[in-house]
Amino acid sequence: MAGPAVSVIIAAYNAMPYITRCITSVAGQSIGQEALEIIAVNDGSTDGTGEELERLALEFPTLLRVLHQPNSGGPSTPRNTGLDHARGEFVFFLDADDYLGPEALERMVAMAERNGTDIVLGKMVGVGGRGAPTSMFRRNQPRTDVFSSRVYWTLNPMKLFRRELLERLELRFPTDLKIGEDQLFVGPAYLHADGISVLADYDCLYWVEREDSGNITLRTGGSEPRLRFLPRMVDLLLEHVPAGPGRDHLAHRHLTVEVQQLLAHLVHEPRSEQEKALARLAEVIAPLWHDGLADRLSAMARLRLHLVRHTMLDEILELVRFENELGRSGVATPVLVDGGRAYARYPYLRDPSRDIPDDSYDVTEQLGVRHRVTRAEWRGPSLDLAGHGYLHRIATEDVTTELVLRERGSGTEYRLPVTHTATPGLGKQDDEGHYLYETAGFEATVDLTTAGEGGRLPDGLWDISLAIGAQGLSRTVRIGSKRDRSVSAEAATHIVDGDGEFWAVTLYATKPYGNFTLDIGEHKHAVPPQVSVSTVRWRPDAPAELEFAGRCALAGFPDGALAVRLEDGMGGAAVFPAQITPSDGVFVVRVPVAELAAGLWSGQLRLGDWAWDLPPAPEDLVSAKWRRHGLPWYAKPATDQDERFTLRVARTDLLRAVTRRLKP
């Protein structure tokens, strides 16, 4: 008999009342109970958890197995016990406090099978104030690995594992650790997995913070437990990951997350323990550190690691205090601008007695960029843009902001000047009003006939950016994602007239980020599908006037440019402009046939070099009749052998007409 698709392993210790919701969330999975087994290991609970598990086992007798064991002091032993009994193709570890979204396992198994991956991360959602990791869940990743994604930033075991991987590696949770045991299980699994999937478009796991803050992963404190598992993780990287960008990518997590957490506990310990722990931490991280890592790290992380590597205990204690205060204040740290670089005024900046290098404070590349587009309007061949842009914490002095057009394929770039405008009070809503940006506004005109260094901007996809500059600093950022409501994000195609040449330009917002791009030359937004001619009829109140109707989705074109052009095949031609209703794009072209010379007329709807065939005449469309100089004339719509509209205009042959009437 085939085993279940998924074994859900739950380590439970004093998990009332959370265990009930945990179990029932698995029982209600859309994948179906026949595809599941739940192995709940009661780790010596004293609050009735064991009894509740037995009750639930009676409710779900074919689904839930309950194992009881003496308290082991941590989640490793009960998880290992569950894994020893698992029969599923996949294993999912679920903490007794947490619960699953109804379709979580079905979606995760499907992703693993579809992509042939060994591990699937399902999106996590914090509940009750508990923070959940987010950086790896920004988009679905059908197949990735630990080096080209952010999956290493979540090392908890609440994931879907292919059991064959775990057994092949003989992976079990270490039982000699109070904290970090999950990293020593998940880390090797990541490194040896044949592909990792990330399911980011469904809330799979609800990560609950208990009201008593009794979660196992939240209640273990002190630096000593962290100094027991961190060296083993460093050894794992040194043994299994060659030196280079891959190792640096993984080391980044430990040198930031683990080091910061350890120092936060260190400050509460006796001085003698602080000194020993700091010396040990400096020793542990030394094999991972090299100067090239600095570019991956924030200034705060660089400063923190500099102090650790040089065992500067008093400075570390002050930095932790500073960070805590910074987190409470809601005001970003001021910066010093010098020589085209920005340095955060963290503790001991340029303190000669400490001799800490400026690089540890350099936030130039980390400066936040704030921008907004408040106007994007066309005037003939010119696009008028307005808005504001500034560098966070940098006063708008000596402003050098420019507009940048960059062609996506070739990389060709043009920089256009902007007019700097006043923005009084800008910034007062942020940082408690500590920073103001009084001259952050810009106005720019992109004249498509001259933007290419005095010539026409060539065909292509031109991404629009703003090179925001002040006080010798400059950062370039795409614009359009932040815009006023009056600035549309819908693609809008304009036909512009450049010295008698018509060409199409579309301003549109990219997906998913919403930044503005100019499509010149119909690379993504063709003109023909945006115009159609649907009907032809005689105008009811003017029986000698033919009426063509259609719809035009173009945002603009030169006056009179959209028109029906008729030709008689003998050199005669006539043009009739469309009359368009801007609100809905419906247009009408009226052709007074009484003004046409005799002949067989055919034609098209034209807009520059673009052309659309006129619709065939309906079979029941009768002829129009009128008198010209006292003589009868007629116009008869028809359809030629190629299903094209034709119009015969002629003087009535009176003799033939009389003869037809006299025939019996």
C-alpha positions as CSV (number, residue, x, y, z in Angstrom):
1,M,0.0,0.0,0.0
2,A,1.4,3.4,-1.0
3,G,2.3,5.7,1.8
4,P,0.9,9.2,2.3
5,A,2.1,12.1,0.2
6,V,3.0,14.2,3.3
7,S,3.9,13.4,6.9
8,V,3.2,16.4,9.1
9,I,5.4,16.2,12.2
10,I,4.4,18.3,15.2
11,A,6.5,18.5,18.3
12,A,4.2,19.5,21.2
13,Y,5.1,20.7,24.7
14,N,2.6,22.6,26.8
15,A,0.8,23.8,23.7
16,M,-2.7,24.3,25.0
17,P,-4.9,25.7,23.6
18,Y,-3.0,26.2,20.4
19,I,-2.6,22.5,19.6
20,T,-6.3,22.0,18.7
21,R,-6.2,24.6,15.9
22,C,-2.8,23.3,14.8
23,I,-4.2,19.8,14.3
24,T,-7.5,20.7,12.8
25,S,-5.8,23.0,10.3
26,V,-3.9,20.0,9.0
27,A,-7.0,17.8,9.0
28,G,-8.9,20.3,6.9
29,Q,-6.2,20.5,4.2
30,S,-7.6,20.6,0.6
31,I,-5.1,17.9,-0.4
32,G,-7.3,15.4,1.5
33,Q,-6.8,13.3,4.6
34,E,-6.0,10.2,2.5
35,A,-2.8,12.0,1.3
36,L,-1.7,12.9,4.8
37,E,-0.5,11.5,8.1
38,I,0.0,13.6,11.3
39,I,2.6,12.5,13.7
40,A,2.3,14.5,17.0
41,V,4.9,13.9,19.6
42,N,4.0,14.9,23.1
43,D,7.3,15.9,24.8
44,G,6.2,15.4,28.4
45,S,3.6,18.2,28.5
46,T,2.0,19.0,31.9
47,D,-0.8,21.3,30.8
48,G,-3.2,18.8,29.2
49,T,-1.6,18.8,25.7
50,G,-1.2,15.0,25.8
51,E,-4.9,14.5,26.7
52,E,-6.1,16.8,24.0
53,L,-3.9,15.0,21.5
54,E,-5.5,11.7,22.5
55,R,-9.0,13.2,22.1
56,L,-8.1,14.5,18.6
57,A,-6.7,11.0,17.7
58,L,-10.2,9.6,18.4
59,E,-11.7,12.3,16.2
60,F,-9.2,11.6,13.4
61,P,-8.3,7.9,13.9
62,T,-6.9,7.3,10.4
63,L,-5.0,10.6,10.3
64,L,-3.4,11.3,13.6
65,R,-0.8,9.2,15.5
66,V,0.2,10.4,18.9
67,L,3.5,9.5,20.5
68,H,4.3,10.3,24.1
69,Q,7.8,10.7,25.6
70,P,9.5,12.3,28.6
71,N,10.4,15.9,28.3
72,S,13.6,16.4,26.4
73,G,14.1,20.1,27.0
74,G,13.8,21.2,23.3
75,P,12.1,20.5,20.0
76,S,14.9,18.4,18.5
77,T,14.1,15.0,20.1
78,P,10.4,15.0,19.4
79,R,11.0,16.2,15.8
80,N,13.5,13.4,15.3
81,T,11.1,10.9,16.8
82,G,8.4,12.0,14.4
83,L,10.8,11.8,11.4
84,D,11.8,8.3,12.4
85,H,8.1,7.2,12.1
86,A,7.3,9.2,9.0
87,R,6.2,7.4,5.9
88,G,5.3,10.2,3.5
89,E,7.1,11.2,0.3
90,F,7.3,14.7,1.8
91,V,7.7,15.9,5.4
92,F,6.4,19.1,6.8
93,F,7.5,20.3,10.3
94,L,4.8,22.3,12.0
95,D,5.1,23.9,15.5
96,A,2.3,23.2,17.8
97,D,1.5,26.9,18.2
98,D,1.1,27.5,14.5
99,Y,-1.4,26.5,11.8
100,L,-1.7,26.1,8.0
101,G,-3.7,27.9,5.4
102,P,-6.4,25.5,3.9
103,E,-4.6,24.9,0.6
104,A,-1.0,25.1,1.8
105,L,0.1,21.5,1.5
106,E,-1.8,20.9,-1.8
107,R,-0.1,23.9,-3.4
108,M,3.3,23.1,-1.9
109,V,3.3,19.5,-3.0
110,A,2.1,20.6,-6.5
111,M,5.0,23.0,-6.8
112,A,7.6,20.4,-5.7
113,E,6.2,17.9,-8.2
114,R,5.9,20.3,-11.0
115,N,9.4,21.6,-10.7
116,G,11.2,18.5,-9.3
117,T,12.4,20.3,-6.2
118,D,13.4,18.9,-2.9
119,I,12.3,21.8,-0.6
120,V,9.4,24.2,-0.8
121,L,9.1,27.3,1.2
122,G,5.5,28.5,1.7
123,K,4.8,32.1,2.5
124,M,4.7,32.8,6.3
125,V,2.4,35.3,8.0
126,G,3.0,36.6,11.5
127,V,0.1,36.4,14.0
128,G,-0.3,38.1,17.4
129,G,2.6,40.5,16.8
130,R,5.1,37.9,15.7
131,G,7.3,39.0,12.9
132,A,7.6,36.6,9.9
133,P,10.4,36.6,7.3
134,T,9.4,38.4,4.1
135,S,12.5,39.0,1.9
136,M,12.3,35.6,0.2
137,F,8.6,35.8,-0.4
138,R,8.4,38.7,-2.8
139,R,7.5,36.5,-5.8
140,N,7.0,32.9,-6.7
141,Q,10.3,31.1,-7.5
142,P,9.5,27.8,-9.1
143,R,13.1,26.6,-9.0
144,T,16.0,28.3,-7.3
145,D,18.9,27.6,-5.0
146,V,20.4,28.9,-1.8
147,F,22.9,31.1,-3.6
148,S,20.7,33.0,-6.0
149,S,17.8,33.8,-3.7
150,R,17.0,34.9,-0.1
151,V,15.9,31.5,1.1
152,Y,18.9,31.2,3.5
153,W,17.4,34.1,5.5
154,T,14.8,31.7,6.8
155,L,16.4,28.7,8.5
156,N,13.4,27.4,10.5
157,P,12.2,23.9,9.5
158,M,8.6,24.8,8.8
159,K,9.0,23.8,5.2
160,L,8.1,21.0,2.9
161,F,11.1,18.6,2.5
162,R,11.4,15.6,0.2
163,R,12.0,12.8,2.7
164,E,14.4,11.0,0.4
165,L,16.7,14.0,0.7
166,L,16.6,13.9,4.5
167,E,17.3,10.2,4.7
168,R,20.0,10.3,2.1
169,L,21.8,12.9,4.2
170,E,20.9,11.1,7.4
171,L,19.7,14.5,8.7
172,R,18.4,14.8,12.2
173,F,18.1,17.7,14.6
174,P,21.0,18.0,17.0
175,T,19.9,17.3,20.6
176,D,22.7,19.1,22.4
177,L,21.6,22.6,21.5
178,K,19.0,24.9,23.2
179,I,18.8,27.1,20.1
180,G,19.9,27.0,16.5
181,E,19.2,23.3,16.1
182,D,17.0,24.2,13.2
183,Q,19.8,25.9,11.3
184,L,22.0,22.8,11.5
185,F,19.2,20.8,10.0
186,V,17.9,23.2,7.3
187,G,21.3,24.5,6.3
188,P,22.7,21.2,5.0
189,A,19.3,20.4,3.4
190,Y,19.5,23.7,1.5
191,L,23.0,23.0,0.4
192,H,22.4,19.5,-0.9
193,A,18.8,20.0,-2.3
194,D,18.1,19.4,-5.9
195,G,16.3,22.7,-6.3
196,I,14.3,24.8,-3.9
197,S,10.8,26.3,-4.7
198,V,9.3,29.4,-3.1
199,L,5.5,29.7,-3.0
200,A,4.8,33.4,-2.3
201,D,1.3,34.0,-3.6
202,Y,-0.6,32.1,-0.9
203,D,-0.5,32.4,2.9
204,C,0.7,28.9,3.8
205,L,1.9,29.1,7.4
206,Y,0.5,31.2,10.2
207,W,3.3,31.9,12.7
208,V,1.8,32.5,16.0
209,E,3.2,34.4,19.0
210,R,1.7,32.9,22.1
211,E,0.1,35.2,24.6
212,D,2.5,34.0,27.3
213,S,5.5,34.3,24.8
214,G,6.1,30.7,25.5
215,N,7.2,29.7,22.0
216,I,10.3,27.5,22.2
217,T,12.0,29.7,19.6
218,L,11.3,32.9,21.5
219,R,12.1,32.0,25.1
220,T,15.8,30.9,24.9
221,G,18.1,33.8,25.8
222,G,21.7,34.6,26.5
223,S,24.8,34.7,24.3
224,E,26.1,31.3,25.4
225,P,23.5,29.2,23.5
226,R,24.2,31.2,20.3
227,L,27.9,30.7,20.7
228,R,27.3,27.0,20.7
229,F,25.5,26.7,17.3
230,L,27.1,29.6,15.4
231,P,30.6,28.0,15.2
232,R,29.0,24.9,13.8
233,M,27.2,26.9,11.1
234,V,30.5,28.6,10.2
235,D,32.2,25.2,9.9
236,L,29.4,24.0,7.7
237,L,30.0,26.9,5.3
238,L,33.8,26.5,5.4
239,E,33.5,22.7,4.7
240,H,30.8,22.7,2.0
241,V,30.9,26.1,0.2
242,P,34.1,27.2,-1.6
243,A,35.4,30.7,-0.9
244,G,33.8,33.2,-3.2
245,P,30.5,35.0,-3.8
246,G,28.4,32.0,-2.8
247,R,30.0,31.6,0.6
248,D,29.8,35.4,1.1
249,H,26.1,35.4,0.3
250,L,25.5,32.8,3.1
251,A,27.9,34.4,5.5
252,H,26.1,37.7,5.1
253,R,23.1,36.2,7.0
254,H,25.2,35.0,10.0
255,L,27.4,38.2,10.1
256,T,24.3,40.3,10.4
257,V,21.3,38.4,11.9
258,E,23.2,36.1,14.3
259,V,25.8,38.7,15.4
260,Q,23.2,41.4,16.1
261,Q,21.0,39.0,18.1
262,L,23.9,37.8,20.1
263,L,25.0,41.3,21.0
264,A,21.5,42.2,22.0
265,H,21.7,39.4,24.7
266,L,25.3,40.2,25.5
267,V,24.5,43.6,27.0
268,H,22.5,42.0,29.8
269,E,25.3,39.7,31.0
270,P,28.1,40.4,33.7
271,R,31.2,42.1,32.5
272,S,33.4,39.0,32.7
273,E,31.0,37.0,30.6
274,Q,30.7,39.8,28.1
275,E,34.5,39.9,27.6
276,K,34.7,36.1,27.1
277,A,31.7,36.0,24.8
278,L,33.0,38.9,22.7
279,A,36.4,37.3,22.3
280,R,34.8,34.0,21.3
281,L,32.5,35.7,18.8
282,A,35.5,37.5,17.2
283,E,37.2,34.2,16.9
284,V,34.2,32.5,15.4
285,I,33.5,35.0,12.6
286,A,37.1,35.6,11.7
287,P,37.2,32.8,9.0
288,L,34.2,34.3,7.2
289,W,35.4,37.9,7.2
290,H,37.3,39.6,4.4
291,D,37.3,43.2,3.2
292,G,35.4,42.3,0.1
293,L,32.4,41.4,2.2
294,A,31.9,45.1,3.2
295,D,30.2,46.0,0.0
296,R,27.3,43.5,0.8
297,L,26.7,45.0,4.3
298,S,24.9,48.0,5.6
299,A,27.0,50.7,7.4
300,M,25.6,49.6,10.7
301,A,26.6,46.0,10.1
302,R,30.1,47.1,9.0
303,L,30.5,49.2,12.1
304,R,29.2,46.4,14.4
305,L,31.6,43.8,12.9
306,H,34.5,46.2,13.1
307,L,33.9,46.6,16.8
308,V,33.5,42.8,17.3
309,R,36.6,42.0,15.3
310,H,38.6,44.4,17.4
311,T,36.9,43.3,20.6
312,M,35.9,46.9,21.5
313,L,33.4,46.0,24.2
314,D,32.5,49.4,25.6
315,E,31.9,50.7,22.1
316,I,29.7,47.7,21.3
317,L,27.6,48.3,24.4
318,E,27.2,51.9,23.4
319,L,26.3,50.9,19.8
320,V,23.6,48.5,21.0
321,R,22.1,51.2,23.2
322,F,22.2,53.6,20.3
323,E,20.5,51.1,18.0
324,N,17.7,50.5,20.6
325,E,17.2,54.2,21.0
326,L,17.2,54.6,17.2
327,G,14.5,52.0,16.9
328,R,12.3,53.8,19.4
329,S,12.8,57.3,18.1
330,G,11.4,57.0,14.6
331,V,14.0,59.5,13.4
332,A,16.7,58.4,11.0
333,T,20.4,59.1,11.9
334,P,21.8,62.4,10.5
335,V,24.6,62.2,8.0
336,L,27.8,64.1,7.4
337,V,28.4,64.9,3.7
338,D,32.1,65.2,2.8
339,G,33.9,64.8,-0.5
340,G,30.9,63.4,-2.4
341,R,30.2,60.7,0.3
342,A,27.7,60.5,3.1
343,Y,28.6,59.2,6.5
344,A,26.0,58.2,9.2
345,R,26.6,60.0,12.5
346,Y,26.8,56.7,14.4
347,P,28.8,56.6,17.6
348,Y,32.5,57.4,17.3
349,L,32.4,58.8,13.8
350,R,35.8,60.3,13.2
351,D,36.7,60.0,16.9
352,P,40.5,60.1,16.9
353,S,40.8,58.0,20.0
354,R,39.0,55.1,18.3
355,D,40.5,55.2,14.9
356,I,37.5,53.6,13.2
357,P,37.7,53.9,9.4
358,D,35.1,56.1,7.6
359,D,34.1,53.1,5.5
360,S,32.3,51.7,8.6
361,Y,30.0,54.7,8.4
362,D,29.6,55.2,4.7
363,V,25.9,55.2,3.7
364,T,26.2,56.8,0.3
365,E,24.8,53.8,-1.5
366,Q,22.2,53.2,1.2
367,L,20.7,56.7,1.1
368,G,16.9,56.4,0.6
369,V,15.6,58.1,-2.6
370,R,12.1,59.7,-2.4
371,H,10.4,60.7,-5.5
372,R,6.9,61.5,-6.9
373,V,5.5,62.4,-10.3
374,T,2.7,65.0,-10.1
375,R,2.3,65.7,-13.8
376,A,2.8,63.8,-17.0
377,E,1.1,65.6,-20.0
378,W,1.6,65.8,-23.7
379,R,1.9,69.0,-25.7
380,G,2.3,68.1,-29.3
381,P,5.6,66.2,-29.6
382,S,6.7,67.1,-26.0
383,L,6.1,65.3,-22.7
384,D,5.9,67.7,-19.7
385,L,6.9,66.1,-16.4
386,A,6.8,67.5,-13.0
387,G,7.2,66.2,-9.5
388,H,9.9,66.1,-6.8
389,G,12.9,64.0,-5.8
390,Y,15.4,64.1,-3.0
391,L,17.9,62.0,-1.1
392,H,16.7,61.1,2.4
393,R,18.5,63.1,5.1
394,I,20.3,65.3,2.5
395,A,19.2,68.9,2.5
396,T,18.4,70.2,-1.0
397,E,21.3,72.5,-1.4
398,D,23.5,72.8,-4.5
399,V,20.8,70.7,-6.4
400,T,22.0,69.1,-9.6
401,T,19.0,66.9,-10.5
402,E,18.6,65.8,-14.1
403,L,16.2,63.8,-16.1
404,V,17.7,60.6,-17.7
405,L,16.4,58.7,-20.7
406,R,18.0,55.3,-21.2
407,E,17.2,53.0,-24.1
408,R,16.7,49.5,-22.7
409,G,18.3,47.5,-25.5
410,S,21.3,49.5,-26.5
411,G,22.0,51.4,-23.2
412,T,22.1,54.7,-25.1
413,E,21.5,57.5,-22.5
414,Y,20.5,61.1,-22.8
415,R,20.4,63.6,-19.9
416,L,18.0,66.5,-20.0
417,P,18.0,69.5,-17.8
418,V,15.2,70.2,-15.4
419,T,13.9,73.3,-13.7
420,H,14.4,73.1,-9.9
421,T,11.3,74.3,-8.1
422,A,10.5,75.1,-4.5
423,T,8.8,72.5,-2.3
424,P,8.2,74.3,1.0
425,G,7.5,71.9,3.9
426,L,8.4,68.8,2.0
427,G,9.5,66.1,4.5
428,K,7.8,67.4,7.6
429,Q,5.6,64.3,7.8
430,D,8.6,62.0,8.2
431,D,11.3,61.7,10.8
432,E,9.3,63.9,13.1
433,G,10.0,66.8,10.8
434,H,13.7,66.6,11.5
435,Y,14.7,66.9,7.8
436,L,13.1,69.3,5.3
437,Y,13.6,69.4,1.5
438,E,12.7,72.9,0.3
439,T,14.0,72.7,-3.3
440,A,13.3,69.2,-4.3
441,G,10.8,70.0,-7.1
442,F,11.5,69.5,-10.8
443,E,9.9,70.4,-14.1
444,A,11.1,68.9,-17.4
445,T,10.1,68.9,-21.0
446,V,11.0,66.0,-23.2
447,D,10.7,67.2,-26.8
448,L,10.9,64.1,-28.8
449,T,12.1,66.0,-31.9
450,T,15.3,67.2,-30.1
451,A,15.8,64.9,-27.1
452,G,18.4,62.8,-28.9
453,E,21.2,65.4,-28.5
454,G,19.4,67.9,-30.7
455,G,17.8,65.3,-33.0
456,R,14.8,63.0,-32.9
457,L,14.7,60.5,-30.1
458,P,15.3,57.1,-31.9
459,D,12.9,54.2,-31.8
460,G,13.2,52.0,-28.8
461,L,12.0,51.6,-25.2
462,W,13.3,54.6,-23.3
463,D,13.2,54.1,-19.5
464,I,12.7,57.4,-17.6
465,S,14.8,58.1,-14.6
466,L,15.8,61.0,-12.3
467,A,19.4,61.6,-11.4
468,I,18.7,63.2,-8.0
469,G,21.7,65.3,-6.9
470,A,22.5,67.6,-4.0
471,Q,25.6,68.6,-2.1
472,G,27.8,66.6,-4.5
473,L,25.8,63.4,-4.1
474,S,23.8,61.8,-6.8
475,R,21.5,58.7,-7.1
476,T,19.6,57.7,-10.2
477,V,16.2,56.2,-9.7
478,R,13.4,55.1,-12.1
479,I,10.3,57.3,-11.6
480,G,6.6,56.8,-12.1
481,S,5.9,54.2,-9.4
482,K,5.0,57.0,-7.0
483,R,2.6,59.4,-8.6
484,D,-0.4,61.5,-7.9
485,R,-3.8,60.0,-8.6
486,S,-4.3,62.5,-11.5
487,V,-1.3,60.9,-13.3
488,S,-2.5,57.9,-15.1
489,A,-0.6,54.6,-15.2
490,E,-2.5,53.3,-18.2
491,A,-0.6,53.0,-21.5
492,A,-1.4,56.0,-23.7
493,T,-0.3,56.1,-27.3
494,H,0.1,59.5,-29.0
495,I,0.8,60.1,-32.7
496,V,3.2,63.0,-32.9
497,D,4.1,65.2,-35.9
498,G,7.8,65.8,-36.2
499,D,8.4,68.0,-39.2
500,G,5.6,66.3,-41.2
501,E,6.6,62.8,-40.2
502,F,4.0,61.0,-38.0
503,W,5.3,58.5,-35.4
504,A,3.9,56.7,-32.4
505,V,5.0,57.2,-28.9
506,T,3.4,55.5,-25.8
507,L,4.0,56.5,-22.2
508,Y,3.3,53.5,-20.1
509,A,4.0,52.1,-16.6
510,T,6.0,48.9,-16.4
511,K,4.8,45.8,-14.6
512,P,5.1,45.0,-11.8
513,Y,7.0,48.1,-10.6
514,G,5.0,50.8,-12.3
515,N,7.9,52.9,-13.6
516,F,7.5,55.1,-16.7
517,T,8.9,54.1,-20.1
518,L,8.5,55.7,-23.5
519,D,7.8,53.2,-26.3
520,I,8.8,54.9,-29.5
521,G,8.2,52.9,-32.7
522,E,5.5,50.5,-31.5
523,H,7.8,47.9,-29.8
524,K,5.1,47.0,-27.3
525,H,2.1,49.1,-28.3
526,A,1.1,48.8,-31.9
527,V,-1.1,51.5,-33.4
528,P,-3.4,49.3,-35.7
529,P,-5.2,47.4,-32.9
530,Q,-6.1,50.7,-31.3
531,V,-8.3,51.9,-34.2
532,S,-11.2,50.2,-35.9
533,V,-13.9,51.1,-38.4
534,S,-17.0,49.1,-37.7
535,T,-20.1,50.5,-39.6
536,V,-21.1,52.3,-42.7
537,R,-24.6,53.8,-43.3
538,W,-26.4,56.8,-44.8
539,R,-26.8,59.6,-42.3
540,P,-30.5,59.6,-41.3
541,D,-31.0,63.4,-41.5
542,A,-28.9,63.8,-44.6
543,P,-29.6,61.0,-47.1
544,A,-26.8,62.0,-49.4
545,E,-24.2,61.8,-46.7
546,L,-22.3,58.5,-46.0
547,E,-21.3,57.9,-42.4
548,F,-18.4,55.7,-41.2
549,A,-18.2,55.0,-37.5
550,G,-15.6,53.4,-35.3
551,R,-13.5,53.6,-32.2
552,C,-10.1,55.0,-31.5
553,A,-8.2,54.2,-28.3
554,L,-5.2,56.5,-29.2
555,A,-4.7,59.2,-26.6
556,G,-3.9,61.9,-29.1
557,F,-3.0,62.7,-32.7
558,P,-2.7,65.9,-34.8
559,D,-5.9,67.7,-35.7
560,G,-7.5,66.3,-38.8
561,A,-4.9,63.5,-39.1
562,L,-7.4,60.7,-38.8
563,A,-9.5,60.7,-41.9
564,V,-11.1,58.7,-44.7
565,R,-9.3,59.0,-48.0
566,L,-11.3,58.1,-51.1
567,E,-9.7,57.6,-54.6
568,D,-11.5,57.1,-57.9
569,G,-8.6,55.3,-59.7
570,M,-8.3,58.1,-62.2
571,G,-6.2,60.4,-60.1
572,G,-9.0,62.0,-58.2
573,A,-9.0,61.9,-54.4
574,A,-11.0,63.3,-51.5
575,V,-10.2,63.4,-47.7
576,F,-12.8,63.6,-44.9
577,P,-11.5,64.0,-41.4
578,A,-12.9,62.1,-38.4
579,Q,-14.9,63.8,-35.7
580,I,-14.0,62.0,-32.4
581,T,-15.7,62.1,-29.0
582,P,-12.8,62.3,-26.4
583,S,-14.8,60.7,-23.6
584,D,-15.3,57.3,-25.2
585,G,-13.1,57.4,-28.4
586,V,-16.0,56.9,-30.7
587,F,-15.5,58.7,-34.1
588,V,-17.6,59.4,-37.1
589,V,-16.4,60.3,-40.6
590,R,-19.1,61.9,-42.9
591,V,-18.7,61.8,-46.6
592,P,-21.1,64.1,-48.6
593,V,-21.3,62.0,-51.7
594,A,-23.0,64.7,-53.7
595,E,-19.7,66.5,-53.8
596,L,-17.8,63.6,-55.4
597,A,-17.2,63.4,-59.1
598,A,-18.5,60.5,-61.1
599,G,-16.4,57.4,-60.7
600,L,-15.9,54.2,-58.8
601,W,-14.5,55.3,-55.4
602,S,-12.7,53.2,-52.9
603,G,-10.4,54.0,-49.9
604,Q,-9.3,53.6,-46.4
605,L,-9.2,55.2,-43.0
606,R,-5.8,56.8,-42.8
607,L,-3.5,58.2,-40.0
608,G,-0.2,59.1,-41.5
609,D,1.2,55.8,-42.9
610,W,-1.2,53.7,-40.9
611,A,-4.3,52.5,-42.8
612,W,-7.5,50.5,-42.1
613,D,-9.8,49.1,-44.6
614,L,-13.3,50.5,-44.7
615,P,-16.1,48.0,-43.7
616,P,-18.0,46.2,-46.5
617,A,-21.3,47.8,-47.4
618,P,-24.4,46.0,-46.0
619,E,-26.5,44.2,-48.6
620,D,-29.5,46.3,-47.7
621,L,-27.8,49.6,-48.0
622,V,-29.7,51.4,-50.8
623,S,-28.5,54.0,-53.2
624,A,-28.5,57.7,-52.4
625,K,-30.1,60.1,-54.9
626,W,-29.9,63.8,-55.5
627,R,-30.0,66.4,-58.2
628,R,-27.0,68.3,-59.6
629,H,-27.7,71.2,-61.9
630,G,-31.2,69.8,-62.3
631,L,-30.1,66.4,-63.3
632,P,-30.6,63.2,-61.2
633,W,-27.5,61.6,-59.7
634,Y,-27.0,58.6,-57.5
635,A,-24.3,57.0,-55.3
636,K,-24.4,53.2,-54.7
637,P,-22.3,51.6,-52.0
638,A,-21.0,48.1,-52.9
639,T,-18.4,45.5,-52.0
640,D,-15.8,44.4,-54.5
641,Q,-14.5,40.8,-55.0
642,D,-11.9,41.4,-52.3
643,E,-14.6,42.3,-49.8
644,R,-13.5,46.0,-49.9
645,F,-15.9,48.9,-49.7
646,T,-16.6,50.7,-53.0
647,L,-18.9,53.6,-53.9
648,R,-20.1,54.2,-57.5
649,V,-21.1,57.8,-58.1
650,A,-22.8,58.5,-61.4
651,R,-25.5,60.6,-63.3
652,T,-28.7,58.7,-63.8
653,D,-29.2,57.4,-67.4
654,L,-32.7,58.7,-67.9
655,L,-33.3,56.7,-71.1
656,R,-32.4,53.4,-69.4
657,A,-34.4,54.3,-66.3
658,V,-37.5,55.0,-68.4
659,T,-37.0,51.8,-70.4
660,R,-36.8,49.7,-67.2
661,R,-40.0,51.3,-65.9
662,L,-41.9,50.6,-69.2
663,K,-40.9,46.9,-69.3
664,P,-43.8,44.6,-68.4
